[in-house]
Every structure is written in C-alpha cells, then in structure tokens.
C-alpha cells in the first residue's frame, strides 16, 4: 500500500466514541439516527464492539510473519462514514489562519497545510494536482491527501473543540472526543 492510500484510509476513519442513541434504523444496520436534525455526528456510523480475529487469515505469498492471527476485543465506537474532504480540511486551515496569523504565528498555519508534493512521481505528470488539488473548489468533496498522522490528530482535536462550542450553544454539556482509531478499531471497522 502506498503512502497516499495509507493516509487516505487512516484519515477516513476519524471517529468518536458512542453517544446516546435515539433510534436504530434496523436491527442489522450499523447506521444510527439521533434526536437532533443538526447533530454534528450525523456523518458517523456506530461500529459495535466485539471479539474478532485480527491479522492475516491466509498464507502470505511474500513470507512476512509480522501480522499473526490473534483474537482482539474492542468496545463499540463511532467512525466517519466518508473520508475527510478537502473542504472540511480547508475549513480547519481557514480557522487557523483567522486565529493565528493576527498573532504572528504563521508557522502553525504552515504546519497544518497538507503536503501537495505527494502527487509527484517519477514518469508521471501530476503537476496540475500538485498545484490545485487542495485549493481548487472542483475538488471540494474529494478526500484530503498529504496529511501526516500529527496533522490528522490536530484536526481531530480542533473538530472536537468546534463541536464542544456548538453543543454548549445548543444546551448540551457532553461530547465524545473525535480521535484517530487504534489499529484494532480500524481493522474492525474495515471488516464491517
């Protein structure tokens, strides 16, 4: 798996812990409906906890033995249904610009920008993607790429703070933090 795909997959699973559920769509569905129509968690789904076999369950043709099959138990958790889009990440960058540029802390904004050079590859012409993928509105709903683990974690913290302020304005006092998944949670979510 190359770097871009791994970042896309990792960033796609920003999630938060379980919240009070108002109703299930069906007994077999993982999708959850909430009481508020403007709920900040409406783009997430509930993955029910349980025990599963994590790791490779078939022979690896490369002979790697670094992912042995083992039993793992995870608690229920919430995960984003879709990848974090360029628009969502740009909103984060714009918020950082509004807060930190007037304070003269441009380095914080620069540290949050995704690395657009991930599009460059030998024998490939991807210069239009390098120059315009993140900023061009035509790619608003495409997944953000070139984001490091540290940047993804900072985005999760910012997202939690934004929803804390949203919930306090609407009278709610509790919000589960958005965070990146553990390896076992990611595999549980990927297996459905």
Backbone bond lengths (Angstrom), bond angles and torsions (degrees), N, CA, C in turn:
res aa  C-N    CA-C-N  psi(-1)  N-CA   C-N-CA  omega(-1)  CA-C   N-CA-C  phi
1 X - - - 1.454 - - 1.525 107.48 -
2 X 1.319 116.44 130.52 1.459 118.12 -178.02 1.518 111.30 -82.70
3 X 1.316 115.73 173.59 1.463 122.65 -173.97 1.524 111.88 -60.52
4 X 1.331 117.40 -44.25 1.468 120.85 -176.89 1.522 110.59 -63.67
5 X 1.331 116.20 -45.90 1.474 118.79 179.99 1.520 111.41 -63.41
6 X 1.322 117.22 -40.24 1.458 118.42 -179.16 1.522 111.25 -66.86
7 X 1.325 117.98 -38.32 1.465 120.29 177.22 1.520 109.91 -66.94
8 X 1.343 117.56 -42.05 1.465 120.23 178.06 1.522 111.10 -59.30
9 X 1.319 115.72 -46.90 1.461 118.89 -179.15 1.520 111.80 -65.49
10 X 1.317 116.11 -42.46 1.457 120.27 -178.20 1.522 111.47 -66.12
11 X 1.337 115.65 -42.48 1.459 120.13 -176.39 1.528 111.07 -75.83
12 X 1.331 116.22 -23.29 1.453 120.43 -178.76 1.516 112.36 -67.89
13 X 1.277 117.11 -17.04 1.453 119.27 -172.79 1.515 114.16 -108.60
14 X 1.303 116.07 28.33 1.461 118.31 171.03 1.523 107.42 -57.54
15 X 1.251 115.85 134.18 1.451 117.18 -175.07 1.515 110.80 -154.28
16 X 1.282 113.87 179.21 1.451 120.64 177.52 1.516 108.94 -140.15
17 X 1.285 116.36 168.39 1.456 121.70 -178.34 1.523 112.00 -72.18
18 X 1.314 117.19 173.29 1.456 120.78 -178.24 1.536 112.39 -63.10
19 X 1.282 116.96 146.42 1.473 123.45 177.23 1.525 107.09 -124.12
20 X 1.315 116.61 167.35 1.457 119.38 -179.67 1.525 109.89 -61.55
21 X 1.309 115.44 131.56 1.462 121.98 -174.03 1.520 109.09 -103.76
22 X 1.336 116.41 134.66 1.453 118.93 -179.73 1.522 111.83 -91.74
23 X 1.343 117.22 -34.61 1.461 117.91 179.42 1.515 109.65 -165.60
24 X 1.318 117.40 149.24 1.461 122.08 176.00 1.524 108.03 -97.51
25 X 1.338 116.81 144.33 1.459 119.75 177.47 1.531 110.22 -69.99
26 X 1.321 116.17 -41.00 1.456 120.33 175.76 1.521 108.24 -157.00
27 X 1.313 116.81 168.59 1.460 119.92 -178.69 1.522 112.36 -68.71
28 X 1.337 117.60 -29.99 1.456 121.17 -176.37 1.516 113.44 -94.44
29 X 1.308 118.40 -5.90 1.463 121.39 -175.22 1.515 110.91 -90.80
30 X 1.340 115.99 146.08 1.457 120.94 174.56 1.511 111.85 -91.19
31 X 1.325 117.94 -8.85 1.454 121.41 -178.01 1.530 109.45 -77.09
32 X 1.318 116.47 141.69 1.453 121.97 -174.42 1.521 109.54 -124.58
33 X 1.313 117.14 140.99 1.464 121.37 175.53 1.525 108.87 -105.18
34 X 1.317 117.01 145.16 1.454 122.25 -178.56 1.521 109.85 -114.28
35 X 1.314 116.00 164.58 1.454 121.50 -177.05 1.526 112.27 -69.48
36 X 1.323 118.74 -37.70 1.455 122.13 -176.71 1.513 110.57 -87.77
37 X 1.334 117.07 135.22 1.458 118.85 179.65 1.525 112.07 -76.88
38 X 1.328 118.69 -18.07 1.455 123.22 177.44 1.520 111.36 -103.82
39 X 1.303 116.88 32.55 1.448 121.92 -175.57 1.526 110.80 -66.22
40 X 1.324 119.25 131.52 1.466 121.09 179.69 1.525 113.23 -69.25
41 X 1.317 117.52 -12.55 1.458 121.29 -177.94 1.519 112.66 -99.75
42 X 1.348 118.11 12.75 1.454 119.96 -174.67 1.523 113.07 -67.54
43 X 1.330 118.57 -17.22 1.464 120.23 179.29 1.529 112.04 -93.93
44 X 1.331 116.74 9.04 1.457 120.21 -179.78 1.518 110.43 -109.82
45 X 1.309 115.37 159.88 1.465 120.93 175.70 1.525 108.60 -125.63
46 X 1.316 115.31 155.17 1.461 121.44 179.14 1.522 108.96 -90.56
47 X 1.308 115.65 127.29 1.459 121.43 172.00 1.519 105.74 -105.74
48 X 1.306 115.40 117.82 1.457 119.43 -177.72 1.519 110.37 -72.84
49 X 1.303 115.59 139.55 1.454 121.16 179.74 1.514 111.39 -70.38
50 X 1.281 114.80 170.33 1.446 120.55 178.55 1.514 111.12 161.54
51 X 1.318 114.90 -174.67 1.455 121.90 178.78 1.517 108.48 -106.52
52 X 1.325 116.21 135.47 1.461 119.92 179.19 1.521 108.69 -147.15
53 X 1.326 115.26 166.15 1.459 121.47 178.38 1.520 108.20 -88.39
54 X 1.332 116.19 113.40 1.458 121.53 -178.25 1.520 109.46 -101.39
55 X 1.310 116.08 138.76 1.455 121.56 179.09 1.515 110.43 115.39
56 X 1.315 115.08 -170.36 1.461 120.03 -178.16 1.518 109.76 -78.14
57 X 1.325 115.04 133.87 1.459 118.88 177.70 1.528 111.03 -112.97
58 X 1.326 116.34 14.81 1.458 120.88 174.86 1.520 108.81 -142.73
59 X 1.314 116.36 167.52 1.454 120.13 -177.08 1.526 110.76 -67.61
60 X 1.303 116.10 137.15 1.455 122.15 178.07 1.519 108.38 -91.59
61 X 1.320 117.33 120.06 1.463 120.04 -176.08 1.531 112.60 -69.14
62 X 1.341 116.86 -20.01 1.463 120.29 178.25 1.530 111.80 -82.84
63 X 1.303 117.91 -10.94 1.453 121.44 178.01 1.519 114.31 80.66
64 X 1.320 118.18 13.24 1.465 120.34 177.78 1.525 109.29 -73.41
65 X 1.329 115.72 137.14 1.459 120.83 178.37 1.516 110.66 -119.92
66 X 1.342 116.56 35.00 1.460 120.29 -175.95 1.526 113.13 -98.94
67 X 1.306 118.57 7.95 1.454 121.15 -177.90 1.525 110.04 -141.54
68 X 1.326 116.02 61.18 1.453 120.92 -177.47 1.522 111.35 -65.74
69 X 1.300 115.86 149.40 1.459 122.39 178.03 1.527 109.74 -70.05
70 X 1.349 115.91 129.87 1.463 120.59 179.03 1.524 109.13 -149.98
71 X 1.320 116.14 157.77 1.465 121.47 178.42 1.521 109.60 -86.53
72 X 1.343 115.72 131.90 1.459 121.45 -178.73 1.524 107.90 -132.81
73 X 1.322 116.50 141.24 1.456 122.18 176.04 1.519 109.01 -115.44
74 X 1.330 116.28 130.26 1.466 121.27 177.40 1.525 108.93 -125.50
75 X 1.322 115.85 151.20 1.462 121.98 174.81 1.522 108.82 -80.19
76 X 1.316 116.32 164.71 1.459 120.24 175.15 1.519 109.74 -63.18
77 X 1.313 116.22 145.44 1.458 121.12 179.81 1.521 109.19 -151.54
78 X 1.328 115.23 165.33 1.455 121.95 178.06 1.526 108.50 -107.71
79 X 1.318 115.20 146.47 1.462 121.06 -177.78 1.519 108.74 -142.20
80 X 1.318 117.18 145.98 1.457 120.21 177.42 1.511 109.90 -62.98
81 X 1.325 115.04 141.37 1.453 120.58 179.58 1.529 110.80 -75.11
82 X 1.321 117.48 -31.58 1.462 122.53 -177.51 1.522 110.26 -127.99
83 X 1.336 115.96 165.21 1.452 121.93 177.61 1.524 110.20 -64.36
84 X 1.315 116.58 157.09 1.460 121.44 173.23 1.520 106.79 -70.84
85 X 1.329 116.12 126.38 1.465 120.59 -174.50 1.521 111.49 -86.75
86 X 1.324 114.90 165.54 1.462 120.74 175.04 1.519 110.28 -57.50
87 X 1.323 117.31 -39.94 1.472 121.49 -179.44 1.526 110.97 -61.83
88 X 1.332 117.13 -46.54 1.460 120.58 -179.97 1.525 110.88 -62.58
89 X 1.311 116.92 -42.58 1.460 119.50 -178.92 1.527 110.71 -71.89
90 X 1.328 118.07 -34.82 1.467 120.79 175.85 1.518 110.88 -63.61
91 X 1.342 117.77 -37.46 1.468 120.36 175.73 1.526 110.75 -59.17
92 X 1.304 116.51 -39.86 1.470 121.76 176.79 1.530 110.28 -62.80
93 X 1.333 116.90 -46.94 1.463 121.18 -179.79 1.528 110.58 -63.55
94 X 1.335 117.38 -40.97 1.473 120.60 178.54 1.524 110.81 -63.75
95 X 1.332 117.73 -38.72 1.460 121.31 177.43 1.532 109.88 -62.96
96 X 1.334 116.01 -43.70 1.465 119.53 177.63 1.524 110.94 -61.54
97 X 1.329 116.81 -40.06 1.472 120.46 178.81 1.529 110.82 -62.63
98 X 1.333 116.94 -43.19 1.473 120.32 -179.85 1.522 111.96 -64.67
99 X 1.309 116.78 -35.00 1.463 120.39 -175.69 1.525 112.34 -86.43
100 X 1.334 118.40 -45.65 1.464 120.30 -168.47 1.524 115.26 -97.53
101 X 1.315 119.96 -26.87 1.471 119.73 179.63 1.530 111.15 -65.01
102 X 1.344 120.03 -42.54 1.476 118.00 176.46 1.535 113.34 -61.63
103 X 1.328 117.30 -23.45 1.459 121.08 178.79 1.532 112.10 -87.38
104 X 1.344 116.06 -0.97 1.458 120.35 -179.34 1.514 114.09 77.62
105 X 1.332 117.56 20.78 1.463 121.48 -179.16 1.527 109.99 -108.49
106 X 1.334 115.39 61.40 1.464 121.35 -179.99 1.525 112.33 -63.42
107 X 1.315 117.25 -25.78 1.463 120.89 -177.26 1.534 111.80 -63.24
108 X 1.319 117.20 -30.50 1.473 120.18 178.64 1.517 109.90 -67.29
109 X 1.324 116.71 -41.10 1.471 121.09 178.45 1.523 109.72 -66.65
110 X 1.324 117.40 -44.33 1.467 121.18 -179.29 1.520 111.10 -63.13
111 X 1.325 117.02 -36.19 1.467 120.53 179.73 1.525 112.10 -68.59
112 X 1.329 117.52 -23.06 1.462 120.94 -178.75 1.520 112.86 -86.81
113 X 1.331 118.22 -17.18 1.465 120.56 -177.35 1.521 110.90 -67.57
114 X 1.343 117.54 137.71 1.466 119.58 177.94 1.525 111.45 -69.60
115 X 1.302 116.13 154.92 1.462 122.66 179.27 1.527 108.26 -83.33
116 X 1.324 116.87 103.03 1.468 120.40 -177.79 1.522 112.18 -77.20
117 X 1.323 117.49 -7.56 1.460 120.18 179.15 1.530 112.76 -75.03
118 X 1.322 117.57 -4.36 1.468 119.31 177.05 1.519 111.24 -64.02
119 X 1.331 116.83 -17.87 1.467 120.79 179.15 1.516 112.03 -76.41
120 X 1.332 117.59 -21.00 1.469 120.32 -178.08 1.514 109.72 -75.27
121 X 1.329 113.90 133.42 1.453 120.42 177.02 1.524 108.23 -148.08
122 X 1.314 116.01 153.76 1.455 119.99 176.85 1.526 109.86 -61.75
123 X 1.314 115.94 140.44 1.463 123.51 177.34 1.525 113.59 61.51
124 X 1.319 117.55 25.54 1.466 121.20 178.20 1.521 108.97 -132.51
125 X 1.323 115.64 144.54 1.459 119.89 176.64 1.525 107.82 -108.05
126 X 1.321 115.77 96.01 1.457 121.57 -179.70 1.517 111.78 -121.02
127 X 1.335 118.06 19.98 1.459 120.50 -177.90 1.529 113.10 -56.21
128 X 1.348 119.42 -39.59 1.471 117.35 177.10 1.532 112.35 -59.89
129 X 1.323 117.35 -34.37 1.470 120.81 178.40 1.526 110.47 -71.56
130 X 1.333 117.04 -38.57 1.460 121.01 178.37 1.524 109.61 -61.12
131 X 1.319 115.99 -42.69 1.458 120.70 -173.79 1.525 113.72 -82.84
132 X 1.348 118.92 -28.11 1.449 118.02 -170.91 1.510 118.87 -131.02
133 X 1.310 119.06 -4.48 1.464 119.45 -173.54 1.523 112.73 -61.16
134 X 1.315 117.76 -47.24 1.462 120.18 -175.79 1.523 112.42 -75.33
135 X 1.316 118.70 -38.57 1.468 122.22 -173.55 1.523 114.54 -90.37
136 X 1.317 118.61 -25.42 1.462 121.38 -174.94 1.524 111.04 -73.23
137 X 1.333 116.23 131.75 1.467 120.89 -178.05 1.531 112.63 -66.70
138 X 1.335 117.61 -18.86 1.457 120.78 177.03 1.528 111.28 -63.72
139 X 1.330 116.62 -23.09 1.460 121.46 -178.97 1.535 111.72 -105.97
140 X 1.327 117.82 23.19 1.467 121.64 -177.91 1.520 113.41 -53.28
141 X 1.317 116.90 -46.48 1.463 121.01 -173.45 1.525 113.59 -93.99
142 X 1.306 117.24 8.03 1.464 121.77 175.81 1.528 108.50 -83.47
143 X 1.334 117.38 154.24 1.470 119.42 -179.56 1.527 111.69 -68.82
144 X 1.308 115.92 142.54 1.459 120.84 177.06 1.526 107.72 -71.52
145 X 1.348 116.40 139.96 1.465 121.01 179.17 1.519 108.50 -127.41
146 X 1.314 116.27 164.32 1.453 121.44 178.33 1.516 113.54 78.88
147 X 1.321 116.92 25.00 1.461 121.62 -178.83 1.526 108.21 -104.60
148 X 1.317 116.56 130.26 1.455 121.25 179.12 1.530 110.55 -80.45
149 X 1.317 116.10 170.10 1.461 120.77 177.39 1.517 110.34 -60.72
150 X 1.335 116.98 -41.22 1.465 121.16 -179.82 1.522 110.82 -62.88
151 X 1.332 117.37 -42.63 1.460 121.06 178.02 1.525 111.08 -65.06
152 X 1.332 116.96 -40.69 1.458 120.73 178.67 1.526 110.96 -63.51
153 X 1.319 116.65 -39.76 1.458 120.70 178.90 1.529 110.47 -65.83
154 X 1.340 117.12 -42.23 1.469 121.42 178.08 1.532 110.57 -63.47
155 X 1.324 117.33 -38.53 1.461 121.04 176.39 1.526 110.51 -62.02
156 X 1.315 117.13 -40.36 1.472 121.41 178.98 1.519 111.23 -63.12
157 X 1.330 116.67 -41.97 1.468 120.88 178.60 1.524 109.68 -63.88
158 X 1.324 117.00 -45.23 1.475 121.06 178.63 1.530 110.54 -60.92
159 X 1.316 116.46 -43.60 1.467 120.96 -179.47 1.530 110.57 -61.22
160 X 1.308 116.79 -40.46 1.466 120.66 177.29 1.526 110.53 -63.25
161 X 1.324 117.22 -44.22 1.467 120.61 -179.51 1.520 111.34 -63.47
162 X 1.329 117.38 -40.06 1.470 121.10 178.76 1.528 109.71 -62.79
163 X 1.332 117.40 -44.04 1.465 119.38 -179.53 1.517 112.29 -72.81
164 X 1.327 117.72 -29.03 1.467 119.63 173.09 1.523 109.68 -59.48
165 X 1.326 116.91 -47.55 1.467 119.74 -179.50 1.528 111.08 -66.97
166 X 1.340 118.14 -35.96 1.462 121.54 177.96 1.528 110.40 -64.45
167 X 1.326 116.55 -44.86 1.464 120.23 -178.28 1.523 111.65 -69.38
168 X 1.317 118.10 -37.40 1.461 120.03 177.62 1.520 110.87 -65.01
169 X 1.326 117.68 -36.61 1.462 121.25 177.88 1.521 111.28 -67.86
170 X 1.334 117.15 -25.87 1.463 121.30 -179.60 1.526 112.90 -100.51
171 X 1.310 118.05 8.76 1.460 121.28 173.21 1.500 115.79 93.68
172 X 1.327 118.94 -7.83 1.458 120.55 177.03 1.517 109.02 -82.70
173 X 1.318 116.63 148.11 1.458 119.82 -175.85 1.522 113.50 -112.33
174 X 1.326 118.37 -8.18 1.455 120.38 -172.95 1.521 110.44 -129.17
175 X 1.311 115.59 138.22 1.457 121.21 173.58 1.528 107.74 -143.97
176 X 1.312 115.58 138.04 1.456 119.30 174.23 1.515 108.56 -79.54
177 X 1.306 116.31 142.57 1.454 120.46 -177.57 1.524 111.39 -71.23
178 X 1.333 115.28 142.44 1.448 120.55 168.13 1.518 106.28 -77.92
179 X 1.313 116.80 141.79 1.452 120.04 179.78 1.522 108.29 -157.25
180 X 1.315 114.82 168.64 1.453 120.28 176.77 1.523 108.81 -83.56
181 X 1.329 116.68 149.31 1.464 119.13 -176.65 1.522 112.08 -76.92
182 X 1.320 114.07 155.89 1.461 119.33 170.23 1.528 107.54 -77.01
183 X 1.310 116.43 169.06 1.468 119.88 -179.73 1.523 111.36 -60.65
184 X 1.333 117.20 -42.54 1.468 119.91 -179.05 1.533 111.17 -69.36
185 X 1.340 117.94 -36.95 1.473 119.67 176.76 1.521 110.82 -65.66
186 X 1.331 115.99 -40.38 1.463 119.58 179.40 1.530 110.18 -61.52
187 X 1.329 117.36 -45.57 1.456 119.77 -179.10 1.526 111.39 -66.76
188 X 1.325 117.38 -38.04 1.467 120.93 176.98 1.532 110.19 -62.46
189 X 1.336 117.48 -45.01 1.458 121.43 178.71 1.527 112.32 -65.76
190 X 1.328 116.96 -38.47 1.460 120.69 -178.80 1.525 111.44 -69.17
191 X 1.303 117.08 -30.23 1.464 120.20 179.73 1.524 112.53 -81.36
192 X 1.348 115.95 -13.95 1.466 119.02 178.30 1.478 110.60 74.84
